[in-house]
Amino acid sequence: VRSLCVFGLPEPVIGERLAVLGDAFQGVRLGLRSVFPEVQVKLYGRAQSQEALEKNLDEAANRVCSIIGDYVFSSNGFSMEAVVGNLLRAQNATLAVSESCTGGLISHLLTEVAGSSDYFLFSGVTYSNEAKMKVLGVSRKTLDRFGAVSEQTAMEMARGARRISGADYAVSTTGIAGPDGGSPEKPVGTVCIGFAGPKEVVAWRYCLDFADRTRNKQVFAMKALDQLRRSLSRLLET
């Protein structure tokens, strides 16, 4: 069995896209398994030799990746946090994290990986506006003008975490996990993710409401790690 891990596409969409494969690969059967917030594409293989089995699984995995694209974050069953750790190691780089709505979950996931002390330097859970200002240096003007849940605040959080830790990169989250606190402009499920590196500071806003506070926090954390993965992969290629 080989597992390809996917994040960012719902299971029915993945199933629909992979339906074109049918029985394209001899001795390989495809299955889907949802492990929130990711989906695993399972490749079940059988062959007369280990060499033939590996060849069949490799061909099937490559075809799945070509169809699903960069939503596949691991083709060997590695977790998102392990993939991020490997990307940081590949660049000999370090990371800091500043969290609000995720309450330390990103930092917990990253430090579940053995050897994460090689690259993980700092975590700050700055839940209140006062903590964002006093610890990370987020400006009062930014909070008053754009609010705590904004791309501008997320960028300042990431920039501050990078500055005070001395890390090469930093990622931040600020959002509304619910069940209360939303508004028409910023409904429950809104999350802003910041990324700071030596050459850029950027942020993204998403609405990922899963109608449950715990699930919202889980998907916020996974989305932040995925944005970090994509950013590090892009920088590694340049």
C-alpha positions, -999 to +999 in steps of 0.1 A: +000+000+000+012+035-008-004+067+005-006+100-013-017+128+009-039+156-005-050+189+011-073+215-004-097+194-024-127+176-010-129+139-013-158+139-039-138+161-062-107+140-059-128+109-067-143+125-097-109+136-111-093+101-106-123+083-121-107+087-155-080+062-144-104+033-141-083+001-142-054+018-161-027+002-139-024-035-138-023-048-103-030-015-087-063-005-071-071+031-059-091+040-028-098+072-009-096+077+029-106+110+046-085+119+076-096+154+083-084+178+072-066+158+045-076+131+021-054+101+014-053+084-020-045+048-012-027+027-039-032-010-032-007-030-053-001-067-060+026-082-083+047-113-088+079-095-077+089-065-055+104-048-085+073-051-106+052-039-077+073-008-071+072+000-108+034-003-109+030+018-078+054+044-091+035+047-124+002+050-106+015+075-081+029+097-109-003+096-128-023+106-097+000+135-090-003+147-126-041+148-122-043+162-087-013+186-091+002+204-061-027+196-039-007+164-033+017+174-006+032+140+000+036+109-021+051+087+006+026+091+035+046+119+052+026+144+073+023+181+062+045+191+091+072+166+082+072+178+046+076+214+058+105+203+081+122+186+052+119+217+031+134+238+058+163+213+062+169+214+025+175+251+027+193+249+061+167+274+072+149+282+105+113+290+113+092+310+138+055+309+143+030+335+156-005+323+162-038+338+173-068+318+162-049+285+161-038+288+197-005+270+193-017+241+172+007+249+143+036+249+168+024+216+183+022+199+149+057+211+139+073+200+172+056+165+169+083+158+143+114+143+157+144+165+151+123+197+147+147+215+170+170+217+139+148+243+124+121+254+148+131+285+169+101+303+183+064+302+189+042+330+202+005+326+209-006+363+208-043+360+213-051+395+224-044+427+206-022+439+235+000+408+231+002+413+193+014+448+200+037+442+230+053+409+218+053+411+181+052+448+175+020+450+155+010+486+153-021+501+170-028+519+137-029+486+118-053+471+143-075+501+144-077+505+107-079+469+095-087+449+126-070+419+142-083+396+115-067+411+084-039+405+060-021+435+073-021+423+108-010+388+097+019+403+079+030+423+109+027+393+131+049+372+108+074+400+104+075+405+142+080+368+149+109+367+124+125+398+138+125+388+175+135+352+169+161+357+142+145+329+121+148+328+083+111+325+079+079+330+099+043+321+095+013+336+113-024+331+117-052+353+128-089+345+123-124+336+136-128+300+146-163+305+160-189+297+168-193+334+176-174+365+166-182+367+129-196+395+108-209+399+072-174+412+062-155+386+082-177+355+088-168+326+111-142+306+093-122+336+081-085+332+085-056+354+075-022+337+071+011+357+070+045+347+057+077+366+062+111+358+046+143+376+038+129+390+005+091+392+010+062+396+034+029+384+021-005+373+034-036+355+023-072+355+034-095+325+032-130+315+045-129+279+056-159+274+078-164+238+089-192+247+114-171+235+144-145+254+164-121+225+167-123+216+130-119+253+120-087+255+141-074+222+125-081+234+090-066+269+097-034+253+110-032+229+080-038+258+056-010+278+072+014+248+069+003+243+033+010+280+025+043+276+041+050+244+021+041+261-011+062+292-003+093+272+007+089+250-024+088+280-047+118+296-030+137+263-032+131+262-070+144+297-076 
